[in-house]
Amino acid sequence: MIIERTPNEIIFRFPRNMKLDDLQDLTDLFEYKELTKKSKTSQKDVDDLVKTIKKGRWERTKQQLD
């Protein structure tokens, strides 16, 4: 792997035989980092949101099963 910095960008060079799934995972990570770099959300905020969503989903599922 080679990492090259130019005036306008950073270029990663990988061997041709590298798995595309691994490269996609890496791309997804970089995209996530870019999208969230200005976020002021804490992990507690995220955990609370997930808890609320799961609770609401369970309530809807129970209603559908009855």
C-alpha positions in Angstrom: 0.0 0.0 0.0 1.2 3.5 -0.9 -0.1 6.7 0.5 0.7 9.8 -1.5 -0.1 13.4 -0.6 -0.5 15.9 -3.4 -1.4 19.6 -3.0 -5.1 18.9 -3.5 -5.6 15.3 -2.3 -4.4 12.2 -0.6 -4.1 9.1 -2.8 -4.1 5.6 -1.5 -2.7 2.9 -3.8 -3.6 -0.8 -3.0 -2.5 -4.0 -4.7 -4.7 -5.1 -7.5 -5.6 -8.3 -5.6 -7.1 -6.6 -2.6 -10.7 -7.6 -1.9 -13.3 -5.0 -3.1 -15.4 -5.7 0.0 -12.5 -4.6 2.2 -12.0 -1.4 0.2 -15.8 -0.7 0.4 -15.6 -1.1 4.2 -12.7 1.4 4.3 -14.6 3.8 2.0 -17.6 3.6 4.2 -15.5 4.4 7.3 -14.0 7.4 5.6 -17.4 8.6 4.5 -18.8 8.2 8.0 -15.8 10.2 9.4 -16.4 13.0 6.9 -20.1 13.1 7.6 -19.8 13.2 11.4 -16.7 15.3 11.8 -18.7 18.4 12.8 -21.2 16.5 14.9 -21.6 17.5 18.6 -23.6 14.4 19.4 -22.3 12.3 22.3 -22.4 8.6 22.5 -25.0 8.9 25.3 -27.3 10.8 22.8 -26.9 8.0 20.3 -27.6 5.3 22.9 -30.7 7.2 24.1 -32.0 7.5 20.5 -31.4 3.8 19.8 -33.2 2.9 23.0 -36.2 5.0 22.1 -36.3 3.6 18.6 -36.1 0.0 19.8 -38.8 0.6 22.4 -41.2 2.1 19.8 -40.5 -0.8 17.4 -41.2 -3.4 20.1 -44.5 -1.7 20.9 -45.6 -1.7 17.3 -44.6 -5.3 16.9 -46.6 -6.3 19.9 -49.6 -4.5 18.5 -49.3 -6.3 15.2 -49.0 -9.7 16.9 -52.2 -9.2 19.0 
